[in-house]
Amino acid sequence: MSKKKASLSVSEDLSDVFTSVQRESFTAPETKQNGITVNQALMIIVRQMKASGKRPRTISDYETYVNQLINYTGIMYVADVGVNTIYEWLSKMEVSNQTKLTRLKCIKAFLGKCFDNGWVEAPFWKQIKIKADIPVKEGAVDRDIELLLSLLDLGDFVQLRDATAVMVLYKTGIRISTLSALEERHVDLEDQLLKLDGGVLKNHEQLFLPFNDTLKRLFTVLIKQNDLVRREYGVHNSLIFITSRGTQISTSQSHNNIQKQLHKYSKKFGIKNLNPHALRRGYAKNLLKRGVDVATISRALGHSGLDVTTRYLHLDKEEIVDKLRGYV
């Protein structure tokens, strides 16, 4: 086995750095030809659809969901179908919003044909909307970050670099592209600030972000170790995050050494949400939990507007309830 190069062995003792795993209501207008039942309307529309060559599956969906509407609501006549009727039908489904949306589209199409046949006077159903489910993207959490950092060997250059990168992403919320472009001039150790210029930020605006004592210590050791690595391979740059040969960690948007390392650690240690985006989202959620206003979070993340940040901080139902309890 070959002996590890001296530049890749960290002499500084960092064993103590990570010591703990640590409805507005609308009604359908009365029909001119009152008296036609939903069943009668369905039979006529099905015949029309068959005559026009509609697919059997489409016709079957019409029959299934119109009959379901009848059974769920007890509605009998087309004239009695209204916005409230449809919302009642939707509310009785124990399915996802995406499934509800699919079924609603079928009922709207059926009512559209009722309108074309003159059984209803106005397309009231167009006011009915339902949003499909948006999966909540989870952010990284303290316990997983602490677990990872306690497992990394800070005496190894690559793992020291990766630990520092994780801390920077989680404690400052910068993008992986910004992390890859960080140079020594961006790190103010005395004031403990990342002083980012437009050249390394997506929105091309200047931004200052504070960092803690742990990151100050890690930056100090990493910068010193970087010099040894670059000297070993005759490489000249002032990047904070470099490969074990002194070169830049990212050669393209799809090739980033640290991003690949995080994926490897995630699989090896069974840690979920261990990727640059989850770390950035975790930073934002932590700020929100500490009472930082959305406008400040938006500025810290370098977002173009508050609407972007609002979507970014998408909260699940339990989180919304917890926040509202404080105002009850």
Stockholm file with secondary structure:
# STOCKHOLM 1.0

chainA/1-328         MSKKKASLSVSEDLSDVFTSVQRESFTAPETKQNGITVNQALMIIVRQMKASGKRPRTISDYETYVNQLINYTGIMYVADVGVNTIYEWLSKMEVSNQTKLTRLKCIKAFLGKCFDNGWVEAPFWKQIKIKADIPVKEGAVDRDIELLLSLLDLGDFVQLRDATAVMVLYKTGIRISTLSALEERHVDLEDQLLKLDGGVLKNHEQLFLPFNDTLKRLFTVLIKQNDLVRREYGVHNSLIFITSRGTQISTSQSHNNIQKQLHKYSKKFGIKNLNPHALRRGYAKNLLKRGVDVATISRALGHSGLDVTTRYLHLDKEEIVDKLRGYV
#=GR chainA/1-328 SS CCCCCGGGBCCSCCTTSSCSCCCCCCCCCCCTTTTCBHHHHHHHHHHHHHHTTCCHHHHHHHHHHHHHHHHHHCCCBGGGCCHHHHHHHHHTCCSCHHHHHHHHHHHHHHHHHHHHTTSCSSCGGGGCCCCCCCCCCCCCCHHHHHHHHHHSCTTBHHHHHHHHHHHHHHHHCCCHHHHHHCBGGGEETTTTEEEECGGGSTTCCCEEEECCHHHHHHHHHHHHHHHHHHHHHTCCCCBSSBCTTSSBSEEETTEEHHHHHHHHHHHHHTCSSCSHHHHHHHHHHHHHHTTCCHHHHHHHHTCSSHHHHHHHTCCCHHHHHHHHHTTC
#=GC SS_cons         CCCCCGGGBCCSCCTTSSCSCCCCCCCCCCCTTTTCBHHHHHHHHHHHHHHTTCCHHHHHHHHHHHHHHHHHHCCCBGGGCCHHHHHHHHHTCCSCHHHHHHHHHHHHHHHHHHHHTTSCSSCGGGGCCCCCCCCCCCCCCHHHHHHHHHHSCTTBHHHHHHHHHHHHHHHHCCCHHHHHHCBGGGEETTTTEEEECGGGSTTCCCEEEECCHHHHHHHHHHHHHHHHHHHHHTCCCCBSSBCTTSSBSEEETTEEHHHHHHHHHHHHHTCSSCSHHHHHHHHHHHHHHTTCCHHHHHHHHTCSSHHHHHHHTCCCHHHHHHHHHTTC
//
